[in-house]
């Protein structure tokens, strides 16, 4: 009986950690989009020089 309870608790804990990790990752991606968009220089800028 205790084995089932321990496994259920471990499964719930694993699910919570997984959702938290995915949430953190999506939050990080959202923060990356807020930064400067033109980080890489275009080749067209240097052709005119």
N, C-alpha and C positions, 0 to 999 in steps of 0.2 A: 504494500500500500504506500509506504513512504517513498519507494522507488518511483512510483508513478507521479507523486506530488513533486519530487525533486526534478524529474524530467520535465514536467509541465512548467515549473518555475524557471528552469533553465531555458526552455523554449520561449517563454514570455520575455525573459531578460534579453535573449538573443534578438527577438523581434524588435524590442524597444531600442536596442543599440543599433540595429540595422536602419530603422526609421530615422533615428537621430543622425546617423552617418550620412544618409541620403539627404536629409534636410540641410546639414552643414555643407555638403558638397554643392547643392543647388544654390544655397546662399552665397557661397564663394564665387560660383559662376556669375550670379547676378551682380556681385560687387565688381567683378572683372569687366563687365559690360559698361559700367559707369565710368571707367577710366578713359583716357584719351584714345580716340578711335584711329588716328593716323600715326601709329607707332612706327610702321614700316614706311620707308621712303619709296615712292613710286619711281620706276625707271624713266617715266616721261618727264619728271622734273629735271633730270640730269641731261636729257637729250638736247634741251634748249641752251644749255650752258656752253 
